[in-house]
Amino acid sequence: MQSPTKKTFPVLIFWIIVGWVGFLILPWYGIEDFWTFEWLVDGYPFDSDYAPGIFLITQGEKLWLAPLLLPLIGALFAYRIGKEDARYANTLILAGAFGFAWLIAQGFGIGLRGWSYGWLEAIFGTLDDRQFGMGYGAMLVSACFLFLLTQGIAARGAVNGDVFVVSSIGFVVAVVGVFVFFPIARMLIAAFITEEGSYSVSVFFSKFLSPRLWGLGCLSGGKCGAAWNSLVLAVLVGFLTTVLGLVFALVVTRSGFRHKKLLRALTVLPIITPPFVIGLALILLFGLSGSVTVFVSDLFGVQPTRWVYGMPGVLIAQLLAFTPIAFLVLIGVVEGVSPSMEEAAQTLRASKWQVFKTVSLPLMRPGLANAFLLGFIESMADFGNPLVLGGNFDVLSTEIFFAIVGAQYDQGRAAVLAIVLLTFTLSAFYAQRFWLGKKSYTTVSGKGDSGIHPHMPNGLAIPVFVSAGVWALFTIVVYVMIVYGSFVELWGVNNTLTFKHYVTAFSVRMGEEGLRWTGSAWNSFWTTVQIAAIAAPLTAGVGLITAYLLTRQTFIGKNAFEFGTMLSFAIPGTVIGVSYILAFNVPPIELTGTGVILIVSFIFRNMPVGVRAGIASMSQLDKSLDESSLTLGANSAQTFRNVILPLLRPAILAALVYSFVRAMTAISAVIFLVSAEYDMATSYIIGRVENNDYGLAIAYSTALIFVMLLAIAILQLAVGKTNIGRRMSPPKQ
């Protein structure tokens, strides 16, 4: 029989080593550049900026770190006790909980100016020292305490004593708490802070009840408040994108249209396009010097107008940008309706229209609700198109931006606006869940389905094809203008074709020192690719682990756990950006201005996609696979790694590519979080737009589109197509 010590070695000793390495070796506080290791030759380990925790204590500095030695030593005692002893679990829980609690207390209690709160100074007196944000060492020690705590909880019998499962739950709860709930809480608090730094409810209501936010002047010919503008626009976009998405889904799945692959590619194209680029294309078409505007003006002799600037232009741009998202949601739902149920209805002498109205459409209800919700949230969060086309049409996302980066720099107003925006999106989220209720929409069982989907009734097919044709043609024209505009010298003034914009952005030279990336866009391009490439696998990893816990495990608080992991789905990127600035600009977690904050924002903004992709795929895997693996002696970690993950290849690829694409084209959160050192492609393009350098902006956007096309092509080749029925097409009459 193995000794108790050996039984606990693999996991426990690893985290004990991690904790001691963080405390004894690595810099405790954050360094200027997270990615470099220049600190190794720059005063380490005696310089207080780079010193490990133990060196700071021995030098008489940061003595508040000394109590952390107690839980680290306590973990060693637990290792010596062995798992069979009842004291083992209690010691680990005590060590992990105390260490974690002390880290939080000292992190929030002491900041850049000493005590962070006046009441602490009143109790303990003036503190002649200060501390910065967490570094490598503090990060590893906090991870050590977290996993000591979860191992102690597992040893007490939680979730059948499964260390992997309990540790995974603890990890997900911790990171979601830190990077989702904590920033939102800081944002809520900021809305009540006065200019003097005190708290006041009246300050919140004075900003919340502002006429600029809730005014109804548009009813009498004036301007409506930003809240009403955003709400009306989001409802219209949600409804219209759902209708158009369903139209394209029906053409692809319920018709004999021969060019379905081209239609799929066309509908997916806007997803890989920075949203505001479509707004630029609309300016090239319908602006004062736009092609359509000039043509109509010359043909009918009418005075050109600026009608495209305002709600009409923003609405059209958002429909072009977000209809493909609705299509991708609905294509799976429409294909997922069991053909056998529709054939059964036809067998009972129901007409095609009756089958569609009473069988097919009701079963598409979850997809319709999700498509509307996505369109609503995307519209609320959209920053680029309102900035480019908004004119005097104020919306919450741009108002938040100007409150932060404008001359007013009013963080309190930005927080209030973000709360209103968050309230709208969460209300839509709950309204969707209420509308769907607890009804079952399951139509596909484990049995084979040899049925085929019937074609649309003629009365529906005609308007569907007309709508799809008009919208597809309009989309093609918009993208032709995007490409053409990137080669024009100066749109509306000098339409000479040129490669100048591409040369300016992406020029490369060979010099004595080798290849030099001399184009002005290269820095932001490589930064974007690097950050997106780092964020994508982390997003997929966190998402799939969460999906595994939700589909394969039962534990207390599972519903609350699921809500927490999906909350960022309902939080617009604009709100994420503002809350991250407020939360991570000061200790204990200082990330503002670094590349890490961009990676973290992408992970938790896109994590729900990985969760949903994983849940959808894991729900199709019989749990007997897990049980067989466990019966053969494998633990949960080995089962997840060797059995489940290999069967989740499509979900992994979908999460990876979606996360990569969204990180490459995101703007709503990025615009608040970029810095001079870490400039992203979309913020660079927005900068060119603000300087009226449309040619360079469109050229850069066109290059991004081709990069994203390559990613989508790889996804389609790797994943392929899933068919429910065994027959590929209806039999010939």
N, C-alpha and C positions, 0 to 999 in steps of 0.2 A: 504493500500500500504506500502511496506517495505521502510524504510529510505535508503538513498544513502549509509550511513555508513555500514549498514547490508549487502547490496548487494555486497560490495567490500570485506567483511571480510574474507571469506574462503581462497582465494588464496593470496591476497595482504598482509593480516596481517601475514600469515605464513612466507612469505619471508622477511617481515620487522623484525619479531622475529629472523629468521635465521641470518640476517645481524647483528643485535645487539648482539646476542649470540656470533657470531664470533669475534666481535670487543671488547666486554666487558669481556668475560669469557674464551675463548679458547686460547691456545698459538698461537701467530701470526706467528712465524717462525717455520720451520720444526724441529722436534725432531729426535734423532738418530734412534729410532726404531718406525716406524709408527704404529705397531700393539699393542704396550704395552702402559700402562698408568702409568708408574713409575714416570712420571713428576708430578703427583698429590701429591707425598710425597717427591719430590726432589727440593725444593726451589720455587715451584709454590705458589703464582703468582708473587713474587717479583724478582726472579732470571730472568735476562734479557733473558736467553736462553729459558725460558718457559712462559714469561709474556705475557698476552693479550695486544692488541694494546693500549687500554686506559691506562694501567699501564706503558707502555713504554713512553707514552707522558707525563704523570704526573710526571715521574721520570726524565724528561728532555732528554730522549733518543729518537732516531728515530722520530724526530719532523716532518719529511716528511709524517708521517702517519696522522697528524692532519687534513689536508683537507678532509679526507675521512668521517669525521663527518658531513660535509655539505650535501652530498647526502643521508646519513642515516636519517638526520633530515628532509630533503626534502621529503623523502618517507612518513614520518609521516604527513606532511602537505597534501600530496596527499590523504592519507587515510581520513583525516578530510574533504577534499573538496567533495568527492563523485564522482562517475563515470559520473553522468549526466552533471557535469560542464565541460566546454571545457578545463579549466585549469588542470583538472585531468590528461589527456593524456600527455599534455606538461610537467607537473611537473615530471611525472614518466620517460618520455624519457630523460629529462634534468638530473635528478638524476642518472638514470642508465648509461647514456652515459658518464657523467662527472666522476662518480665513477669508471667505468670500464677503461676509458682512463687514469685516474690518477694512478690506480693500475698498468697498463702496463708501463706507463712512469717512475714511481719511481722504479718499479721492474727491468726494463732494464737499467735505468740510474745509479743505485747505486748497487754495487756488493761487492765482498769479500774484495776488496782493496780500497773501497771508490767509487769515480766516475768511471763508466765503460768506459767512453770515454774521450779522452784528451780534446776535445773541450768543454766539460762540466766543466772540471777543469779550463780551460782558462777563462770561463765566470764567474763562481761562486767561484773560488779559491779552495784551498785544503780542502777536507772534512775529518775531524778527526774521522769519524765514518764509519761503514760498515753495511751490512745486508746480511743475509743468504736467503735460499730458502723459499718459502711459506710453512706455516704450516696449522693446522686445521683452525685457525681463518681466515687467509687470503683466504683460499679455500672457506669457507662459505660466506665470505663477497663478494668475486668475483661472486659466484653463485647468491647471493642476487641482485647484480647490474645487472647481465645478465637478470634475470627474471623480475626485475623492468622495464628494457628497453623493453622486449618483451611484457609485459602487457600494457605499454604505446603505443606501436605500434599497438597492437590489439585494444586498445581503440580508435585509430584513424581510425579504420575500415578495417585494413589489414586482408585478408582472412575472410571476413564477420565478423570481430570482434571476431573470435574464439580464446580465450586465450590459450586453450590447443594446438591447431594446431600451432599458432605463437610461443608459448613457446617451443614446440617440434622442430620446424625448427631452432629456435635460439640456442637451446641446441646442436643439431646435428652439426650445422655450427661451433659452438664454439669448441666442442671437436675435430672435424675433423681438424679444423684450428690449434689447439694447438698440436695435436698428429700425424698429417700427414703432413700438409703443412709447419708448423714451423720447424720441424726437417729437412725436405728436403731443405728448404731455408737455414738453418744453414750449411748444408752439402755443398750446392753450394757455399756459401761464403767462407767456409774453404778451398776450392780448390784454392783460390786466395791469401791466406795468406802466407807471407814469414816467414822465421825463426825469423826475428826481430819483427814480429807482424804487419807489414804494408801490404798493398794490392798491388798486381802486376799481370797484365795479363800475362807477360812473364813467371812467375813462373808456372801458370796453363799450358801454352802451352809446356813448357819444360818437364813437367811430362806427359802431354797428348800425345805428339808426341814421347814418349820414344820407342826405338826399342824393348824393352822387352814387350811392349804392342802391337805394330803393326808390329813387324818384320815378314818377310816372308822367314826366313832361311830354313824352312821345304821344300821349293821348290828346294833347292840345297843340301838337306841332313842334314840340321841343325834343329834348333827349330823355330817354329812359335810363334808369340806373343800371350799373354794370351787372348787378345780380339778376334783374329781369331779362336783360339782353342775353346773358349766358344761359339762363334757364330755357327761354323760348328757343334759342338757337340749338341747344342740346336736345330738346324734345324733337324738333324738326329733323335734326341730323339722325337721331336714333331711329325715328320712324321711317324716314326715306331710305337710309342705308339698309335697314331691314328689308324693306320692300324690294330694293334693287338687288340685294344679296340673294333674296329668294328667287327673283326673276332669273338671275344667272344660274343658280343652283338647279332650277327646273329645266332650263335649256340644256344643261350638261347631263342631267340624270333622267329626264322624262321626255326626251324628244329624240328624233333621228338626225339631229344636227351633226354634220360630218366633221367639222373642224373644232371639236371639243378641246383638243389639246391647246390649240392657239387661243381659244377663249379662256381656258384656265390660266395660261401664261399672261394674258392681257389683264385679267382680274387680279392676279397676284402682283403685277408690276408696281402699282402704287405703294404696296407694303414696303418695298425696298427703296422707296424714294423719300428723302427728307420731306416732311409734310409741307413746309413753306415753299418748296421748289414748285409745287403745283400752283401756288399763289403767284409766283413770278411768271409762270407760263400764262396764267390768266391775264396778267398785266400786259404781256406781249401780244395777247389776242384782243383784249377789250379795254386796255388803258387808253389814255388820250392819244398816244401815238401807236396804238395797237393795230394789227393787220385788219381785223374785222371792223374796228371803229373807223379807220381811215377809208376802208372800202365802202361802208355804209354812208359815211359822210359825203364822199365823192359821188356816190350813186344817187342819193336822194337829196343832197344839198342841205343836210341837217347839221346843226352845231354839235360837235363831239361833247359828251358829258363824262362825268366821273362816277357813273352809276355803279361801276364794279367795286368802288371803294365803299365799304359798309357791309351791312348784313347780306345783301345778295351775293357779293363776291366771296365773303367768308363762307357762306352756306355752300356755294358751288365747289369751292376748294375743298371743304371738309367732306362733301359727298364723294368727290373724286378720291380723296385720300383714305377714307374709312369704309367705303362700300366693300372693298376686297376683304376686310376683316369680317364683315357680316357674311360674305360669301363663304369664307373658309369655315366659319362656324356652321352655316346652314348646309353646306355640301355634305358634311358627314351625317347630319341629322336626316336630310332628305334621303340619302343612300341607306341610312340605318333603319328606315321603316321596312318592316318585313314584307317582301313581295307576296308571301302567302296570304297575309291578311287582306291585301288589296284584291288578290285573285279570288279569295273567298267571297268578298263583297260582290265582285262581278258575277260569280256563280249564282248568287242570290238575286240576279237580274237588276242590279244597281247600274246606272249609267256611269260613264267615266266621270262626269261632273259630280254625281252623288258620291262616288268613291273618293274623289279628291276632297270634297267638302266635308264628308262625315267620317272618313277613315284617315286619309293621309294628313290633311291639314291639322286636325286635333293632335295627332301624334308628333307633329313638328313643333308643338307649343314650347317645349324647353329650349329648342334652338332659336325660335323667334324671340323668346324672352332674353336669352343670352346675347343675341345679336343686337337687340335694342339697347341692352345695358352697356355693351361694349361701345356702341356708337355714341351713347349719351356720355359715358365717361371720357372717351377719346375727345369728344367735342369740348367738354368742360376743361380738359387738361391742355388742349391745343394752344400753343403759344405762337408758333411761327406764322401761320396763316392770318390770325387777327393782327399780328404786328405788321405784316406786309400789306394786307388788304383792308384792315379795320377802319381806317380813316377816323371819323368821329364816333364810330360804333364801339363803345367801350365794353370790354368783357373782363371777367374776374382775373383770368390768367395774365393779361397784359397789365392790369392795374396792380397786381401783386408784384410784377417785375419792376414797374416804375417806382413802387413804394420802397423797394429794396435798393435798386441801383440808381434811381433818380436823385435829383438834388435834395429832395425832402428826406431821404433815408429814414423812413418811419417804420421800424420793425414792428411796432405795435399794430399799425394799420395793416401791414402785410399779413400779420398773424390773424387779425379779424377777418380779412378777405379770404384767407386760406381756410378759416373755420367755416365760413359761409359756403365756400366751394366744396369742402369735405362733407358738410351737412347735406348738400344737394346730392352728391354721389352716393353717400351711405343711404339716403332715403330711397334713391332709385334701386340700390342693391336690395334693401328690405322689401320694397314694393314688388320686385321681381320674384323674390322667394315667396311672398304672400300670394301672388297671382298663381304661381305654380302649385302651391300647397304641397300636400303629401301624396298626391296621386302618383300612380305608377305609369310610366310611359315605356316600359320594357316590351319589346316586340321580338327580340332575337334571343333564342334559347341556344343551348349547346348542340342541338340537332342541326343537321344540314338543311339548307333551304334552297330548293331547286327552282323557286319562283323567279319571276322577272317583274320589274316595275312597269306598269302600264304607262303609255304615253299620255300627255295632257289632253283634256277635252279641247275640241277646236275653238270653242268660245273663250277658253283661257289662253290657248296657244297663240292666237293672233296678237292680242295686246302684249303678251310676254315677249314674243319675238320682235315686235316693233320697239318696245321699250329697250330690250337688250341691244338691238341693232343701233338705235340712236345713241345710247350711252356708250357703247363700244366705239362707235365712230368718233364721238366727241373725245373719248379718252385717247384714241390714236392721234387725233389732231393736237391735243395738248402735249403729248410726248414728242411729236414731230417738232412742235415749237420749242420744246426744251432743248432738243438736240440742235436744231437750227439756230436757236438763240445763242448757243455756246460758240458758234462760229462767226457771229456778226460783230463787226467793229464797234458800233454804237447804235443800239436799236432805236429806230425812228429818226435817226439823224444821219448815220452813215451805215448802210446795210451791206457794205463790202465784206465778202467772206475772208476770214483770217484765222490762223492758228494762234494768234497772239495770246489769247486768254489761257490756252493750255500750256503754252511756253512759259508764261509768267508763273503759272501755278506749279507746273511739274517739270521744269527744265532740269537737265542733268549734264554735268560737265566732267571731262577727264582732265585732271591736272597732275602736277608732279606728285601730289600726295595720294593720287588714285581717284576713284569715283567720288564726285561731290554732288550732293542733292541740293542744287541751288534754287529750285523753285520755292516760291513763298508758301505753298500749301503743304510741302513735304512734312514739316515738323508736326503740324496738326494731324496729318494723315497717318503717320507712323505711330503717333501717340494714341490715336483712336483705335487703330488695328491692335496695338499692344494691349490696351485696356480692355477692349472687347474680347480679345482672345483669352485673357486671364479671367474675365468675369463669366464668360459662357460656360466653361466646365464647372466652375463653382456653383453657378446658378442651377445647372442640371443636377449636380451632386446633392445639394441641399433639397431641391425639389423632389428628387427620387427617394431620398431617405425619408422625407416627410410622407410621401405617398405610400411607402412601405409600412410606416407606422399606422397610417389611417386605414389601409386595406387589410393588413395582416395581423394587427394587434388590437387587443381590447384593454383599456385602462381607464382609470378614473379621470374625468375631465376631458374626455376625447372630443366632445362637441366644442368645448371652449378652445381646445387645442387647434381644431380645424378652423374655427373662426379666426383665431389669431394669425394662422399661416396664410389665410386668404384675405386678410384685411388690406394688405398692400394692393390687392387687385382693385379695390374700390377707392384707393387713394390716388388722385391725379398726380402726375409727375411734378406739377407746379408746387403742390403742397409738400411733396417729398423734398424738393429743393429748398424751400423756405425753412421747413422743420430741421433739416440737416444743418443749415447755417446756424440756426439758433442753438442746436444741441451740441454740435461738435466744433464750436469755435473757441471753447475754453476747456480747461481740465474738468474731469479726468480723462476725457477722450478728445484730443485735439487732432482733427483730420482736415479742417478747412485749408484749402490751397494745395493739398497733396493729391496724388493719383489714387490713393487708397479710398478716399471719399467717393470718387467716381465709380470705382469698382463695387464698393459696398452698395451704392445707390442702385446700380444696375442689377446686382444680385437680388435685392429685396423688392425691387420694382417688378422684375420679371419672374421671380420665384413661383408665383401661382401658376404660370404656364407649365413649368416643370412638374409641379404637383399634380395638375389636372391631366397632363400627358401620362404621368406615371400611374395615376389612379385608373385611367381608362384602360391602359395596357395590363396592369396587374389584376384588374377585375376579370380579365379573360383567362387568367392562369388559375388552374384548380389548386386549392390549398393542399390537396393531397401530395403535390410536389414538395412543399415545405415539410409536411409530416414525414414523408419518406426519407428526406435528407436528415431530419432530426432523429428518426428511428435508427439510421445507419451510423449515428454517433457524431454528426456534424453539429456545431452550435449555430445560433442565429446569424452571427456574423459570416460564418463560412457558407451558410445556406444563401444568404443575401448576395454574397460575392460570386459564388460558383454556380448557383442554380437560377436565381431570379434575374440578376443583371444580364446574363447572356440572352435571356428571352425578351429583354426590354430594348433591344437595339433600335426599333423604330421610335420609341418614346425618347430614348437618349438622343438620337439624332435630331428629332423634332425640337427638343428643348435646347440643344446646343445651337442649332442654326437660328432658331427664333431669337434666342438670347443674343447671339452674335449680331444679327441683323438689327435688332432693336437698340443695341448699344452703339452701333455704327450710325444710326439715323436719329437717335433720341435728341430732343432739344429742350422740352419743358422743364426737366430737372437739371439738365446739364448747364443751362444758361446761368444758373445761380452758383454752380459749383466749380466751374473752370477757373484756372489761374493762368498767369503768364507762362509758367513752366509746363502746365498740363492743359493745353488748349485743344479742344476737340474739333472735329471737322465741321459739325453743325454750327458751333458758336463762331468759328472762323467765317463760315458762309454768311451767317447773320451779320457779322461785322462788315462784310463786303456789301451786303444789301443796304445797310444803314449809310454807307458811303456812296450809294447809288452806282456801285460797280457791278451791275447786273451780269455783264458778260463773264467776268471771272467767277461770280457766284454760281451761275448756271453751268459753266464748264466743270467746276469742281463737283457739282451735284451730279452731272452726267457721268463723271468718272466713278463716283460712289455707286451709281445705279449699276454699272457694269460689274463692279466688285460684288455687289449683292446678288446680281444675276448668277454669278459663278457659284456663290454659296447656295442659292436655291436649286441650281442644276445638280449640285452634288447631293443635296437632300433628296431630290426626286429620283436620282439614280440609285441611291442607297436604300430608300424606303419603298419605292414602287407604289403600286396601287392595291387596295384591298377590295375584294368583291364578296358580297354575302351570298348571292345566288351562284349557281353552277353554270347557268347559261349566260353568255356574254351579251346577247341582244335578243329582242323579240323575234319569234319565228315569223317568217314571211307568210303573209296571207295568201 
